[in-house]
Amino acid sequence: MKRTLRSLTLALVVATTFSACGSKDTAAETTTETPSVATTTTEPATTTPTAEETPTASAASFDINTVPVSSANLGQFPYLSALKGYEENTSNSEDYDFERAYVFDGKSLIPVEGKVSQRLFDEQNGEKKASELMIQRNYETLLKELGAVKVFSGEIPQEAIDKVGSGEVYKHNKWSLSPDHETSIYVIRQKDKEVWALVTALGGDGNYNITMIERAAMPQQATIIKADELKKN
């Protein structure tokens, strides 16, 4: 009887030992499999760039080819006269055979190079000043008769100016592009010309600014000094 009990006890011990070993092996297998699952779930997924990461469209979003060709006689650059009773403030006006100025197409500021005229007009002494509406409406009527298309009218958003730089915009446009004054922007497309007109009424004083730009290549004027010219000097 004692031998039987001893045999049963030994059998139980052996069975328990094997069971424990099996549990350890199973736990070990489970442990070793876990990292592979974690690695699979942490692999970087392929993502589509967000709108902020996607490159923006070109600033030159305005297509001049959509503007009808005008055959009107524009006269001589800078084309537009002052209103009756107004005169050019020559101290604050500039004309260049070649310069850069910016136009706004409703989305972005676009640089246009060529002939540039920046003229500030004041009412003459004793003359009645014009309202902003009269200034804008006079030039709108005239420009449309010349075949112009209005591209934009309103205050220029500060964000659009900041993208170019306030100093850069003021340097080339003076008062014609501002978040404080309403500017009407027109373009005339002719067979051999692209002309932009910016009309800006400057508020209660009754004065206003007109910027005219005729796109053109830079006239090359600088040359090398030839040897025979040095001898003459």
GUVEX-175363 format. One record per residue (C-alpha): residue in three letters; x negated, y, z; chain. Coordinates in steps of 0.2 Angstrom, whole numbers, padded with zeros to 4 digits. Example, Ala and Ser with C-alpha at 12.3 -4.5 7.8 and 13.67 -1.06 7.14 Angstrom:
! residues 2
<site residuo="ALA" u="-0062" v="-0022" w="0039" cadena="A"/>
<site residuo="SER" u="-0068" v="-0005" w="0036" cadena="A"/>
***
This chain:
! residues 233
<site residuo="MET" u="0000" v="0000" w="0000" cadena="A"/>
<site residuo="LYS" u="-0014" v="0012" w="0005" cadena="A"/>
<site residuo="ARG" u="-0023" v="0008" w="-0012" cadena="A"/>
<site residuo="THR" u="-0007" v="0012" w="-0021" cadena="A"/>
<site residuo="LEU" u="-0005" v="0029" w="-0013" cadena="A"/>
<site residuo="ARG" u="-0023" v="0033" w="-0016" cadena="A"/>
<site residuo="SER" u="-0021" v="0028" w="-0034" cadena="A"/>
<site residuo="LEU" u="-0006" v="0039" w="-0035" cadena="A"/>
<site residuo="THR" u="-0015" v="0054" w="-0027" cadena="A"/>
<site residuo="LEU" u="-0029" v="0052" w="-0039" cadena="A"/>
<site residuo="ALA" u="-0018" v="0052" w="-0054" cadena="A"/>
<site residuo="LEU" u="-0009" v="0068" w="-0047" cadena="A"/>
<site residuo="VAL" u="-0026" v="0077" w="-0045" cadena="A"/>
<site residuo="VAL" u="-0031" v="0072" w="-0062" cadena="A"/>
<site residuo="ALA" u="-0015" v="0078" w="-0070" cadena="A"/>
<site residuo="THR" u="-0015" v="0094" w="-0061" cadena="A"/>
<site residuo="THR" u="-0033" v="0097" w="-0066" cadena="A"/>
<site residuo="PHE" u="-0029" v="0094" w="-0085" cadena="A"/>
<site residuo="SER" u="-0014" v="0105" w="-0083" cadena="A"/>
<site residuo="ALA" u="-0024" v="0119" w="-0076" cadena="A"/>
<site residuo="CYS" u="-0037" v="0117" w="-0090" cadena="A"/>
<site residuo="GLY" u="-0024" v="0118" w="-0103" cadena="A"/>
<site residuo="SER" u="-0016" v="0134" w="-0096" cadena="A"/>
<site residuo="LYS" u="-0033" v="0142" w="-0096" cadena="A"/>
<site residuo="ASP" u="-0036" v="0137" w="-0114" cadena="A"/>
<site residuo="THR" u="-0019" v="0144" w="-0119" cadena="A"/>
<site residuo="ALA" u="-0023" v="0160" w="-0110" cadena="A"/>
<site residuo="ALA" u="-0039" v="0161" w="-0118" cadena="A"/>
<site residuo="GLU" u="-0032" v="0158" w="-0135" cadena="A"/>
<site residuo="THR" u="-0018" v="0172" w="-0132" cadena="A"/>
<site residuo="THR" u="-0032" v="0184" w="-0126" cadena="A"/>
<site residuo="THR" u="-0042" v="0181" w="-0142" cadena="A"/>
<site residuo="GLU" u="-0028" v="0184" w="-0153" cadena="A"/>
<site residuo="THR" u="-0022" v="0200" w="-0145" cadena="A"/>
<site residuo="PRO" u="-0036" v="0211" w="-0153" cadena="A"/>
<site residuo="SER" u="-0032" v="0206" w="-0170" cadena="A"/>
<site residuo="VAL" u="-0014" v="0212" w="-0168" cadena="A"/>
<site residuo="ALA" u="-0020" v="0228" w="-0161" cadena="A"/>
<site residuo="THR" u="-0032" v="0231" w="-0175" cadena="A"/>
<site residuo="THR" u="-0018" v="0228" w="-0188" cadena="A"/>
<site residuo="THR" u="-0006" v="0240" w="-0180" cadena="A"/>
<site residuo="THR" u="-0019" v="0254" w="-0179" cadena="A"/>
<site residuo="GLU" u="-0025" v="0254" w="-0197" cadena="A"/>
<site residuo="PRO" u="-0023" v="0271" w="-0204" cadena="A"/>
<site residuo="ALA" u="-0008" v="0272" w="-0216" cadena="A"/>
<site residuo="THR" u="-0008" v="0281" w="-0233" cadena="A"/>
<site residuo="THR" u="0001" v="0297" w="-0231" cadena="A"/>
<site residuo="THR" u="0007" v="0311" w="-0243" cadena="A"/>
<site residuo="PRO" u="-0001" v="0328" w="-0240" cadena="A"/>
<site residuo="THR" u="0011" v="0340" w="-0232" cadena="A"/>
<site residuo="ALA" u="0016" v="0356" w="-0240" cadena="A"/>
<site residuo="GLU" u="0003" v="0366" w="-0231" cadena="A"/>
<site residuo="GLU" u="-0011" v="0354" w="-0237" cadena="A"/>
<site residuo="THR" u="-0005" v="0354" w="-0255" cadena="A"/>
<site residuo="PRO" u="-0014" v="0367" w="-0265" cadena="A"/>
<site residuo="THR" u="-0004" v="0383" w="-0269" cadena="A"/>
<site residuo="ALA" u="0000" v="0388" w="-0287" cadena="A"/>
<site residuo="SER" u="-0010" v="0401" w="-0296" cadena="A"/>
<site residuo="ALA" u="-0006" v="0419" w="-0291" cadena="A"/>
<site residuo="ALA" u="-0003" v="0423" w="-0309" cadena="A"/>
<site residuo="SER" u="0014" v="0416" w="-0308" cadena="A"/>
<site residuo="PHE" u="0022" v="0429" w="-0320" cadena="A"/>
<site residuo="ASP" u="0022" v="0424" w="-0338" cadena="A"/>
<site residuo="ILE" u="0021" v="0439" w="-0350" cadena="A"/>
<site residuo="ASN" u="0026" v="0428" w="-0364" cadena="A"/>
<site residuo="THR" u="0044" v="0428" w="-0357" cadena="A"/>
<site residuo="VAL" u="0045" v="0447" w="-0360" cadena="A"/>
<site residuo="PRO" u="0053" v="0452" w="-0377" cadena="A"/>
<site residuo="VAL" u="0041" v="0462" w="-0388" cadena="A"/>
<site residuo="SER" u="0045" v="0480" w="-0390" cadena="A"/>
<site residuo="SER" u="0042" v="0491" w="-0405" cadena="A"/>
<site residuo="ALA" u="0046" v="0508" w="-0396" cadena="A"/>
<site residuo="ASN" u="0034" v="0522" w="-0398" cadena="A"/>
<site residuo="LEU" u="0026" v="0524" w="-0381" cadena="A"/>
<site residuo="GLY" u="0016" v="0540" w="-0385" cadena="A"/>
<site residuo="GLN" u="-0001" v="0542" w="-0378" cadena="A"/>
<site residuo="PHE" u="-0008" v="0535" w="-0362" cadena="A"/>
<site residuo="PRO" u="-0002" v="0537" w="-0348" cadena="A"/>
<site residuo="TYR" u="0014" v="0538" w="-0357" cadena="A"/>
<site residuo="LEU" u="0026" v="0545" w="-0344" cadena="A"/>
<site residuo="SER" u="0028" v="0563" w="-0340" cadena="A"/>
<site residuo="ALA" u="0033" v="0571" w="-0323" cadena="A"/>
<site residuo="LEU" u="0051" v="0575" w="-0319" cadena="A"/>
<site residuo="LYS" u="0057" v="0593" w="-0322" cadena="A"/>
<site residuo="GLY" u="0051" v="0604" w="-0308" cadena="A"/>
<site residuo="TYR" u="0036" v="0593" w="-0303" cadena="A"/>
<site residuo="GLU" u="0018" v="0594" w="-0306" cadena="A"/>
<site residuo="GLU" u="0003" v="0583" w="-0305" cadena="A"/>
<site residuo="ASN" u="-0007" v="0584" w="-0288" cadena="A"/>
<site residuo="THR" u="-0024" v="0583" w="-0296" cadena="A"/>
<site residuo="SER" u="-0033" v="0581" w="-0280" cadena="A"/>
<site residuo="ASN" u="-0024" v="0565" w="-0277" cadena="A"/>
<site residuo="SER" u="-0023" v="0558" w="-0294" cadena="A"/>
<site residuo="GLU" u="-0036" v="0547" w="-0303" cadena="A"/>
<site residuo="ASP" u="-0038" v="0541" w="-0321" cadena="A"/>
<site residuo="TYR" u="-0050" v="0527" w="-0327" cadena="A"/>
<site residuo="ASP" u="-0055" v="0520" w="-0344" cadena="A"/>
<site residuo="PHE" u="-0057" v="0504" w="-0335" cadena="A"/>
<site residuo="GLU" u="-0052" v="0499" w="-0318" cadena="A"/>
<site residuo="ARG" u="-0042" v="0486" w="-0309" cadena="A"/>
<site residuo="ALA" u="-0024" v="0488" w="-0301" cadena="A"/>
<site residuo="TYR" u="-0012" v="0476" w="-0294" cadena="A"/>
<site residuo="VAL" u="0006" v="0472" w="-0298" cadena="A"/>
<site residuo="PHE" u="0019" v="0462" w="-0289" cadena="A"/>
<site residuo="ASP" u="0029" v="0449" w="-0297" cadena="A"/>
<site residuo="GLY" u="0041" v="0445" w="-0282" cadena="A"/>
<site residuo="LYS" u="0029" v="0431" w="-0276" cadena="A"/>
<site residuo="SER" u="0011" v="0437" w="-0277" cadena="A"/>
<site residuo="LEU" u="0000" v="0452" w="-0281" cadena="A"/>
<site residuo="ILE" u="-0008" v="0450" w="-0298" cadena="A"/>
<site residuo="PRO" u="-0024" v="0459" w="-0303" cadena="A"/>
<site residuo="VAL" u="-0023" v="0468" w="-0320" cadena="A"/>
<site residuo="GLU" u="-0038" v="0476" w="-0328" cadena="A"/>
<site residuo="GLY" u="-0039" v="0490" w="-0341" cadena="A"/>
<site residuo="LYS" u="-0035" v="0508" w="-0342" cadena="A"/>
<site residuo="VAL" u="-0028" v="0514" w="-0325" cadena="A"/>
<site residuo="SER" u="-0019" v="0530" w="-0321" cadena="A"/>
<site residuo="GLN" u="-0014" v="0534" w="-0303" cadena="A"/>
<site residuo="ARG" u="-0004" v="0551" w="-0302" cadena="A"/>
<site residuo="LEU" u="0004" v="0559" w="-0288" cadena="A"/>
<site residuo="PHE" u="0018" v="0571" w="-0292" cadena="A"/>
<site residuo="ASP" u="0024" v="0586" w="-0280" cadena="A"/>
<site residuo="GLU" u="0038" v="0598" w="-0283" cadena="A"/>
<site residuo="GLN" u="0033" v="0615" w="-0289" cadena="A"/>
<site residuo="ASN" u="0034" v="0630" w="-0278" cadena="A"/>
<site residuo="GLY" u="0052" v="0635" w="-0276" cadena="A"/>
<site residuo="GLU" u="0059" v="0620" w="-0286" cadena="A"/>
<site residuo="LYS" u="0072" v="0608" w="-0278" cadena="A"/>
<site residuo="LYS" u="0065" v="0591" w="-0274" cadena="A"/>
<site residuo="ALA" u="0072" v="0575" w="-0281" cadena="A"/>
<site residuo="SER" u="0080" v="0561" w="-0271" cadena="A"/>
<site residuo="GLU" u="0072" v="0544" w="-0271" cadena="A"/>
<site residuo="LEU" u="0087" v="0538" w="-0281" cadena="A"/>
<site residuo="MET" u="0085" v="0551" w="-0294" cadena="A"/>
<site residuo="ILE" u="0066" v="0547" w="-0296" cadena="A"/>
<site residuo="GLN" u="0069" v="0529" w="-0298" cadena="A"/>
<site residuo="ARG" u="0084" v="0530" w="-0309" cadena="A"/>
<site residuo="ASN" u="0076" v="0543" w="-0321" cadena="A"/>
<site residuo="TYR" u="0061" v="0532" w="-0324" cadena="A"/>
<site residuo="GLU" u="0071" v="0516" w="-0325" cadena="A"/>
<site residuo="THR" u="0082" v="0523" w="-0339" cadena="A"/>
<site residuo="LEU" u="0066" v="0529" w="-0349" cadena="A"/>
<site residuo="LEU" u="0057" v="0513" w="-0347" cadena="A"/>
<site residuo="LYS" u="0071" v="0502" w="-0352" cadena="A"/>
<site residuo="GLU" u="0073" v="0513" w="-0368" cadena="A"/>
<site residuo="LEU" u="0055" v="0509" w="-0371" cadena="A"/>
<site residuo="GLY" u="0058" v="0490" w="-0370" cadena="A"/>
<site residuo="ALA" u="0052" v="0488" w="-0352" cadena="A"/>
<site residuo="VAL" u="0058" v="0474" w="-0341" cadena="A"/>
<site residuo="LYS" u="0059" v="0476" w="-0323" cadena="A"/>
<site residuo="VAL" u="0049" v="0463" w="-0314" cadena="A"/>
<site residuo="PHE" u="0052" v="0469" w="-0296" cadena="A"/>
<site residuo="SER" u="0060" v="0482" w="-0285" cadena="A"/>
<site residuo="GLY" u="0058" v="0484" w="-0266" cadena="A"/>
<site residuo="GLU" u="0045" v="0485" w="-0252" cadena="A"/>
<site residuo="ILE" u="0030" v="0474" w="-0255" cadena="A"/>
<site residuo="PRO" u="0029" v="0461" w="-0241" cadena="A"/>
<site residuo="GLN" u="0014" v="0463" w="-0229" cadena="A"/>
<site residuo="GLU" u="0010" v="0445" w="-0231" cadena="A"/>
<site residuo="ALA" u="0007" v="0447" w="-0250" cadena="A"/>
<site residuo="ILE" u="-0005" v="0462" w="-0246" cadena="A"/>
<site residuo="ASP" u="-0014" v="0453" w="-0233" cadena="A"/>
<site residuo="LYS" u="-0018" v="0439" w="-0245" cadena="A"/>
<site residuo="VAL" u="-0028" v="0451" w="-0255" cadena="A"/>
<site residuo="GLY" u="-0033" v="0463" w="-0241" cadena="A"/>
<site residuo="SER" u="-0026" v="0479" w="-0236" cadena="A"/>
<site residuo="GLY" u="-0042" v="0489" w="-0240" cadena="A"/>
<site residuo="GLU" u="-0043" v="0481" w="-0258" cadena="A"/>
<site residuo="VAL" u="-0025" v="0485" w="-0262" cadena="A"/>
<site residuo="TYR" u="-0026" v="0503" w="-0256" cadena="A"/>
<site residuo="LYS" u="-0043" v="0505" w="-0265" cadena="A"/>
<site residuo="HIS" u="-0035" v="0501" w="-0282" cadena="A"/>
<site residuo="ASN" u="-0017" v="0506" w="-0280" cadena="A"/>
<site residuo="LYS" u="-0017" v="0520" w="-0267" cadena="A"/>
<site residuo="TRP" u="0002" v="0522" w="-0262" cadena="A"/>
<site residuo="SER" u="0010" v="0512" w="-0276" cadena="A"/>
<site residuo="LEU" u="0010" v="0495" w="-0266" cadena="A"/>
<site residuo="SER" u="0016" v="0497" w="-0248" cadena="A"/>
<site residuo="PRO" u="0028" v="0489" w="-0236" cadena="A"/>
<site residuo="ASP" u="0034" v="0506" w="-0231" cadena="A"/>
<site residuo="HIS" u="0040" v="0513" w="-0248" cadena="A"/>
<site residuo="GLU" u="0050" v="0505" w="-0262" cadena="A"/>
<site residuo="THR" u="0041" v="0502" w="-0278" cadena="A"/>
<site residuo="SER" u="0049" v="0497" w="-0295" cadena="A"/>
<site residuo="ILE" u="0038" v="0488" w="-0306" cadena="A"/>
<site residuo="TYR" u="0040" v="0486" w="-0325" cadena="A"/>
<site residuo="VAL" u="0031" v="0478" w="-0339" cadena="A"/>
<site residuo="ILE" u="0031" v="0483" w="-0358" cadena="A"/>
<site residuo="ARG" u="0025" v="0470" w="-0370" cadena="A"/>
<site residuo="GLN" u="0021" v="0475" w="-0388" cadena="A"/>
<site residuo="LYS" u="0012" v="0467" w="-0402" cadena="A"/>
<site residuo="ASP" u="-0005" v="0474" w="-0397" cadena="A"/>
<site residuo="LYS" u="-0002" v="0480" w="-0379" cadena="A"/>
<site residuo="GLU" u="0003" v="0475" w="-0362" cadena="A"/>
<site residuo="VAL" u="0008" v="0490" w="-0351" cadena="A"/>
<site residuo="TRP" u="0013" v="0490" w="-0333" cadena="A"/>
<site residuo="ALA" u="0022" v="0504" w="-0324" cadena="A"/>
<site residuo="LEU" u="0024" v="0506" w="-0305" cadena="A"/>
<site residuo="VAL" u="0036" v="0520" w="-0299" cadena="A"/>
<site residuo="THR" u="0035" v="0523" w="-0280" cadena="A"/>
<site residuo="ALA" u="0045" v="0537" w="-0272" cadena="A"/>
<site residuo="LEU" u="0036" v="0542" w="-0256" cadena="A"/>
<site residuo="GLY" u="0050" v="0548" w="-0245" cadena="A"/>
<site residuo="GLY" u="0057" v="0564" w="-0237" cadena="A"/>
<site residuo="ASP" u="0044" v="0576" w="-0245" cadena="A"/>
<site residuo="GLY" u="0051" v="0572" w="-0262" cadena="A"/>
<site residuo="ASN" u="0034" v="0567" w="-0270" cadena="A"/>
<site residuo="TYR" u="0031" v="0551" w="-0279" cadena="A"/>
<site residuo="ASN" u="0017" v="0541" w="-0287" cadena="A"/>
<site residuo="ILE" u="0016" v="0533" w="-0304" cadena="A"/>
<site residuo="THR" u="0003" v="0520" w="-0308" cadena="A"/>
<site residuo="MET" u="0001" v="0515" w="-0326" cadena="A"/>
<site residuo="ILE" u="-0010" v="0500" w="-0332" cadena="A"/>
<site residuo="GLU" u="-0014" v="0496" w="-0350" cadena="A"/>
<site residuo="ARG" u="-0022" v="0479" w="-0350" cadena="A"/>
<site residuo="ALA" u="-0039" v="0480" w="-0360" cadena="A"/>
<site residuo="ALA" u="-0056" v="0473" w="-0360" cadena="A"/>
<site residuo="MET" u="-0070" v="0483" w="-0352" cadena="A"/>
<site residuo="PRO" u="-0079" v="0494" w="-0365" cadena="A"/>
<site residuo="GLN" u="-0098" v="0489" w="-0363" cadena="A"/>
<site residuo="GLN" u="-0108" v="0505" w="-0362" cadena="A"/>
<site residuo="ALA" u="-0124" v="0501" w="-0353" cadena="A"/>
<site residuo="THR" u="-0138" v="0495" w="-0364" cadena="A"/>
<site residuo="ILE" u="-0157" v="0492" w="-0363" cadena="A"/>
<site residuo="ILE" u="-0169" v="0506" w="-0366" cadena="A"/>
<site residuo="LYS" u="-0179" v="0504" w="-0382" cadena="A"/>
<site residuo="ALA" u="-0197" v="0507" w="-0383" cadena="A"/>
<site residuo="ASP" u="-0196" v="0521" w="-0396" cadena="A"/>
<site residuo="GLU" u="-0184" v="0530" w="-0385" cadena="A"/>
<site residuo="LEU" u="-0196" v="0529" w="-0370" cadena="A"/>
<site residuo="LYS" u="-0209" v="0537" w="-0382" cadena="A"/>
<site residuo="LYS" u="-0198" v="0552" w="-0386" cadena="A"/>
<site residuo="ASN" u="-0196" v="0556" w="-0368" cadena="A"/>
***
